[in-house]
Amino acid sequence: GGTLQVTCSNDESFTVALVQYNPSSSVTTAFPLVLIEKSVTGVSSDDLVNTYSLASADFGETSVVLGSHLFLMVKANGETTSPTVYVNLSVEIGYSK
């Protein structure tokens, strides 16, 4: 599970995704694997935070390969007028031997 927090000066919607990328010298067409993707909305104030709880079931993929790079990506769902969007994501990542 985890927590996703978003704030921006307008009530615009965004898509936030945590993706995994596995660099390889032998694979030239590697694409990021989406671990979780969530539609979120700002709350029309830089001082207010919209918080979303993330459950294990929200994750499309739960395996993270050793050596993976994790990226947080944010995309506006339309033309945006917000000068700044703040996004914070906290997730628990464990491993087994």
N, C-alpha and C positions, 0 to 999 in steps of 0.2 A: 504494500500500500504506500501511500504518500499523500502529499499536500501540494496543490497548485494554487498560487496567488497571482492575481492580475489587478493592476490599477492603470487608469489612463484618464485624461481630462474629459473624454466624451464617452457616451454609452455605446460605443461601436463594438462589433463582434470580431473575434479573431480565432484562428485555429492555432493551437499550441501542440507541438509534437516533440517527443523524446525519441531520437533515432539512434541506431547503432550502426557503425561503419567498421568494417574489417579490412584494413589495408592489406594488399597482397601484391607481390611483384609478378605473380603468375596469372592473375585475373585482371583483365583490362576493362571489364564492363561491370564493376562492382557498384551496387546501389545501396543506399542506406536502408536498413530494415526498421520499420516503424514499431517501436515498443509500445507506445501509447499516443493517441491523438484525441484531443478534446477541444470542443468549441466553447469559447468563453466570451464574456461580455464585460466591458469596463463599466464603472459606476459613476461616470460624469464628475469625477473629482480625483485629483492627485493625492488627496488626503484619505480616501476611502479605499479599502482593499476588498475585492471579491475573492472568497476562498472556496475552493473545490476540494473535497476529500476524494482520494483515489483508492479504490479497493483493488485487490489482486485480480478480480474479474475484469477490471477496466483495461488491463494490459493484453494486447493482442499477442504478444510474445513475451515469455518470461525467462528465456535463456539468454545470457550474455556471455559471449565467447571470450576466452582469455586474450588479452591484447586489443580488445575492441575500443573504439573511440565512441563516446556518447556525446551527442549534440542536442541542444535545446533549440528548436526552430519555432519561429512565430511568423504567421502570415495573416495579413488583413483579409477579411472576407468580402471586401469591396473597397471602393475608394475611401481612404481614411483622411480625416481632418485633424486627428490627434497629433500633436507635435512629438509626444513621447509616450511609450507604453513600457511599463515595468512588469516583468514576469519573474516569479520565483518558483522553483520546483524543488521539492525535497522528496526523495525516494530512498527506500532501504534496499541496498544491494548486498546480497550475501553470496557465499560460495561454498561449495562442498569439495572435499578431497576424495 
